[in-house]
Amino acid sequence: MRTTVTLDPEVADRLRREMQRTGRSFKATLNGALREGLARRRAAASAPPFVVEPRAMGIEYGLDDSHDGFVLARQLTPEQREELHRALPPGFLERDAEIHETATGLELAAHRRQADLVPFYVHKLTEGCVGCHSRHARTRFPAFARAPAPAAHAH
């Protein structure tokens, strides 16, 4: 079939560069590019969509006591709060605030059904909890006191 094609300048430049690189004619280069593009589009259209299926994990609503900690903190007298802050190790309150901020992000992402953000917040929350417990709660969580297992492989 003979036809006239009007190309955008950047597309024409890319076609010319491809012609020079391969030594093929304009017709062969254009037909090859169209075939490749159509094949990719067809493959993408026939691929099954990626779907995350929510599953119950046996965790009941209301078991998260992170908000209760804020309630408890408000009930402390100024003297009790000062005593608590003196007893906490350096950096603990900053880490605690980061973890609560991450938990709030997870809660909002789940509430808004933003499935792409939930794994990110779960990872960050787990990382924060493990990091904090391994630094500040080794007696309560003795598994965190052990040396980390060696990496399975290295690059």
Order of alpha helices (4+ residues) and beta strands (2+ residues): alpha-alpha-alpha-alpha-alpha-alpha
